[in-house]
Amino acid sequence: QDYWAFGQSGDASFGDALDLMAQTPDSADPLMAKQVANNLVALAGYERGRPGEAAVRAYGVARLGRFFARVGWRPRAGENINQSVLRTTLIDALGQLGDAAIIAEARRRATSHDEALLPPATRDTTLKVAARNATAAEYDALIAKARAETEPSDQRDAWILAAQARDPALAARTLDLTLGADIPRQLRHEIIQQVALNNPQRAWRFIIAHRAAVEGAIDTMLRLQFPAEIAGANNDPATLAEIDAYTQPIAAGSRAAFRSE
């Protein structure tokens, strides 16, 4: 973690951290393997849209695949809670990194009528990976389910799941829905946050384009924190100038607080 922090601060190359992760044995403690997974997902996020993105994703799939071979999809006799946590971390991480086998299996399980394929320990993660890679038809089904839910917590879960869709066109549809009456007002900022996880630039430019509507649906206490979080998910240096423009109407003290986020 020290080497990872040095890489983030620019005091050393990320290569030093990668060298250590490469030497982490496949039999490593689950908590150590979990940290390797989190770091590789973060590194892929830094490389989003850059020349190194494909290489980082490919490396992450290969490296984490060896950990996953150890835990698999099904719990094993005698495993402890840390191994169970590692399983869900790896399913999510490999899904984010684009592991075709993990994505295909998650989609198969998500659409199966066999409840045994969606045990409680991995259910939410499996559904999230499937939703993140949804086709247009699968996305329509997620939206229909969200609209049909009447119990508040189930409704929230359904909308957040639909907002996972990575496809830019589907992400745009989700953002547009936050301007209408389908999504409850109190959930709209959460939905935009979820879209930003996979489409940060699209979400950021959406709140710029629809500032009045977005801010009107957010409690006063969140109106600085929320856009700062969305901007912070973006790794495009051009966003810095857009942040300056966004904060111009805000009082000086609040503008400094926004930018510090």
C-alpha positions as CSV (number, residue, x, y, z in Angstrom):
1,Q,0.0,0.0,0.0
2,D,2.9,2.3,0.6
3,Y,4.1,1.7,-3.0
4,W,0.6,2.3,-4.2
5,A,0.4,5.6,-2.4
6,F,3.7,6.7,-3.8
7,G,2.4,6.0,-7.3
8,Q,-0.8,8.0,-6.6
9,S,1.2,10.9,-5.3
10,G,3.7,10.8,-8.2
11,D,6.7,10.2,-5.9
12,A,7.4,6.8,-7.5
13,S,6.3,4.8,-10.5
14,F,3.1,2.7,-10.3
15,G,5.4,0.0,-11.7
16,D,6.9,-0.5,-8.3
17,A,3.4,-1.4,-6.9
18,L,2.7,-3.5,-10.0
19,D,6.0,-5.4,-9.4
20,L,4.8,-6.3,-5.9
21,M,1.3,-7.3,-7.0
22,A,2.9,-9.5,-9.7
23,Q,4.9,-11.3,-7.0
24,T,1.9,-11.8,-4.7
25,P,1.4,-15.6,-4.6
26,D,-1.9,-17.1,-5.9
27,S,-2.3,-18.5,-2.4
28,A,-2.1,-15.1,-0.7
29,D,-4.3,-14.2,2.2
30,P,-7.7,-13.2,0.9
31,L,-7.4,-9.7,2.3
32,M,-4.2,-9.2,0.4
33,A,-5.7,-10.6,-2.8
34,K,-8.7,-8.3,-2.3
35,Q,-6.4,-5.3,-2.1
36,V,-4.6,-6.3,-5.3
37,A,-8.0,-6.5,-7.0
38,N,-9.1,-3.1,-5.8
39,N,-5.8,-1.5,-6.9
40,L,-6.0,-3.0,-10.4
41,V,-9.6,-1.8,-10.9
42,A,-8.5,1.7,-9.7
43,L,-5.5,1.7,-12.1
44,A,-7.8,0.7,-15.0
45,G,-10.0,3.7,-14.0
46,Y,-7.0,6.0,-14.2
47,E,-6.2,4.7,-17.7
48,R,-9.8,5.0,-19.0
49,G,-9.7,6.5,-22.5
50,R,-5.9,6.4,-22.6
51,P,-3.5,4.3,-24.7
52,G,-2.7,2.0,-21.8
53,E,-6.3,1.1,-20.9
54,A,-6.4,-2.2,-22.9
55,A,-3.1,-3.4,-21.5
56,V,-4.0,-2.6,-17.9
57,R,-7.4,-4.4,-18.3
58,A,-5.8,-7.5,-19.9
59,Y,-3.1,-7.6,-17.2
60,G,-5.8,-7.3,-14.5
61,V,-7.9,-10.1,-15.9
62,A,-4.9,-12.4,-16.1
63,R,-3.7,-11.6,-12.6
64,L,-7.0,-11.7,-10.9
65,G,-8.1,-14.8,-12.8
66,R,-5.5,-16.8,-10.9
67,F,-7.1,-15.7,-7.6
68,F,-10.6,-16.5,-8.9
69,A,-9.5,-20.0,-9.9
70,R,-8.9,-20.6,-6.2
71,V,-12.3,-19.4,-5.0
72,G,-14.6,-20.0,-7.9
73,W,-18.3,-19.2,-8.1
74,R,-19.5,-21.6,-5.3
75,P,-18.5,-21.5,-1.6
76,R,-16.3,-24.3,-0.5
77,A,-16.5,-26.3,2.6
78,G,-14.6,-24.8,5.5
79,E,-13.9,-21.4,3.8
80,N,-13.9,-18.3,6.1
81,I,-15.7,-15.0,5.6
82,N,-12.7,-13.4,4.1
83,Q,-12.7,-15.9,1.2
84,S,-16.4,-15.2,0.7
85,V,-15.6,-11.5,0.5
86,L,-12.8,-12.1,-1.9
87,R,-15.1,-14.1,-4.2
88,T,-17.6,-11.1,-4.5
89,T,-14.7,-8.7,-4.9
90,L,-13.2,-10.7,-7.7
91,I,-16.5,-11.2,-9.6
92,D,-17.0,-7.5,-9.5
93,A,-13.4,-6.6,-10.4
94,L,-13.1,-9.0,-13.2
95,G,-16.5,-7.8,-14.5
96,Q,-15.2,-4.2,-14.5
97,L,-12.0,-5.2,-16.2
98,G,-13.9,-6.9,-19.0
99,D,-13.3,-10.6,-18.3
100,A,-15.6,-12.2,-21.0
101,A,-16.0,-15.5,-19.1
102,I,-17.1,-13.8,-15.9
103,I,-19.5,-11.4,-17.7
104,A,-21.1,-14.3,-19.6
105,E,-21.5,-16.4,-16.5
106,A,-23.0,-13.4,-14.6
107,R,-25.5,-12.8,-17.3
108,R,-26.4,-16.5,-17.5
109,R,-27.0,-16.6,-13.7
110,A,-28.9,-13.3,-13.7
111,T,-31.4,-14.5,-16.2
112,S,-31.7,-18.1,-14.9
113,H,-34.8,-19.3,-13.0
114,D,-32.6,-21.5,-10.9
115,E,-32.3,-19.8,-7.5
116,A,-29.3,-21.9,-6.7
117,L,-27.3,-19.9,-9.2
118,L,-27.9,-16.7,-7.2
119,P,-27.0,-17.5,-3.6
120,P,-27.3,-14.6,-1.2
121,A,-23.5,-14.2,-0.9
122,T,-23.0,-13.4,-4.6
123,R,-26.5,-12.4,-5.8
124,D,-26.1,-8.6,-5.7
125,T,-22.6,-8.6,-7.3
126,T,-23.7,-11.0,-10.0
127,L,-26.7,-8.9,-10.9
128,K,-24.6,-5.8,-10.9
129,V,-22.0,-7.3,-13.4
130,A,-24.9,-8.5,-15.6
131,A,-26.6,-5.0,-15.5
132,R,-23.3,-3.3,-16.2
133,N,-23.1,-5.3,-19.5
134,A,-26.8,-5.2,-20.3
135,T,-28.0,-5.2,-23.9
136,A,-30.7,-2.8,-24.9
137,A,-33.4,-5.4,-24.4
138,E,-32.0,-6.4,-20.9
139,Y,-31.8,-2.7,-20.0
140,D,-35.5,-2.3,-21.0
141,A,-36.4,-5.2,-18.7
142,L,-34.4,-3.5,-15.8
143,I,-36.3,-0.2,-16.3
144,A,-39.6,-2.0,-16.5
145,K,-38.9,-3.7,-13.2
146,A,-37.8,-0.5,-11.5
147,R,-41.0,1.2,-12.7
148,A,-43.1,-1.6,-11.3
149,E,-41.6,-1.7,-7.8
150,T,-43.7,-0.1,-5.1
151,E,-41.7,-0.8,-1.9
152,P,-39.2,2.0,-1.5
153,S,-36.1,-0.1,-0.8
154,D,-36.8,-2.5,-3.7
155,Q,-37.5,0.5,-5.9
156,R,-34.2,2.1,-5.0
157,D,-32.3,-1.2,-5.6
158,A,-34.0,-1.6,-9.0
159,W,-33.2,1.9,-10.2
160,I,-29.6,1.7,-9.0
161,L,-29.2,-1.7,-10.9
162,A,-30.5,-0.1,-14.1
163,A,-28.1,2.8,-13.7
164,Q,-25.1,0.4,-13.8
165,A,-25.5,0.0,-17.6
166,R,-22.1,0.8,-19.1
167,D,-23.2,1.3,-22.7
168,P,-23.1,5.1,-23.4
169,A,-26.4,5.2,-25.1
170,L,-28.1,3.3,-22.2
171,A,-26.3,5.6,-19.7
172,A,-27.7,8.6,-21.6
173,R,-31.2,7.2,-21.3
174,T,-30.8,6.7,-17.6
175,L,-29.6,10.3,-17.1
176,D,-32.6,11.6,-19.1
177,L,-34.9,9.6,-16.9
178,T,-33.7,11.7,-13.9
179,L,-35.4,14.7,-15.5
180,G,-38.8,13.1,-15.6
181,A,-41.2,11.6,-13.0
182,D,-40.2,8.0,-13.3
183,I,-37.4,8.1,-10.8
184,P,-38.4,9.4,-7.3
185,R,-36.8,12.8,-6.6
186,Q,-34.9,11.5,-3.5
187,L,-33.1,8.9,-5.7
188,R,-32.1,11.0,-8.6
189,H,-28.7,12.1,-7.3
190,E,-27.9,8.5,-6.5
191,I,-28.8,7.4,-10.0
192,I,-26.5,10.0,-11.5
193,Q,-23.7,8.9,-9.2
194,Q,-24.1,5.3,-10.4
195,V,-24.0,6.4,-14.0
196,A,-20.8,8.3,-13.3
197,L,-19.1,5.1,-12.1
198,N,-18.9,3.9,-15.7
199,N,-19.5,7.1,-17.7
200,P,-18.0,9.9,-15.7
201,Q,-17.7,12.4,-18.5
202,R,-21.2,11.9,-19.6
203,A,-22.6,12.3,-16.1
204,W,-20.5,15.4,-15.5
205,R,-21.6,17.1,-18.7
206,F,-25.2,16.1,-18.0
207,I,-25.2,18.0,-14.7
208,I,-23.6,21.0,-16.4
209,A,-26.3,21.0,-19.1
210,H,-29.2,20.5,-16.7
211,R,-27.8,22.3,-13.6
212,A,-31.1,23.9,-12.5
213,A,-33.1,20.6,-12.8
214,V,-30.4,18.5,-11.1
215,E,-29.8,21.0,-8.2
216,G,-33.5,21.3,-7.8
217,A,-33.7,17.6,-6.9
218,I,-30.9,17.7,-4.4
219,D,-31.1,18.7,-0.8
220,T,-29.3,22.0,0.0
221,M,-26.6,20.3,2.1
222,L,-25.6,18.1,-0.9
223,R,-25.5,20.8,-3.6
224,L,-21.7,21.3,-3.3
225,Q,-20.7,17.8,-2.4
226,F,-22.7,16.1,-5.1
227,P,-21.2,17.9,-8.2
228,A,-17.7,17.7,-6.7
229,E,-18.1,13.9,-6.4
230,I,-19.2,13.6,-10.1
231,A,-16.4,15.8,-11.3
232,G,-13.9,13.8,-9.2
233,A,-14.9,10.6,-11.0
234,N,-13.5,12.1,-14.2
235,N,-9.9,11.7,-15.2
236,D,-10.0,14.2,-18.1
237,P,-7.7,17.2,-17.3
238,A,-10.1,19.4,-19.3
239,T,-12.6,18.9,-16.5
240,L,-10.5,21.4,-14.3
241,A,-11.5,24.3,-16.5
242,E,-15.1,23.1,-16.5
243,I,-15.1,23.0,-12.7
244,D,-13.9,26.6,-12.7
245,A,-16.7,27.6,-14.9
246,Y,-19.3,25.6,-12.9
247,T,-18.2,27.2,-9.6
248,Q,-18.2,30.8,-10.8
249,P,-21.8,31.5,-9.6
250,I,-21.0,30.1,-6.2
251,A,-19.7,32.3,-3.3
252,A,-15.9,32.3,-2.9
253,G,-15.9,30.3,0.3
254,S,-18.2,27.6,-1.0
255,R,-16.2,27.5,-4.3
256,A,-13.0,26.7,-2.4
257,A,-14.8,24.0,-0.6
258,F,-16.1,22.5,-3.8
259,R,-12.7,22.5,-5.5
260,S,-11.0,20.9,-2.5
261,E,-13.2,17.9,-3.0
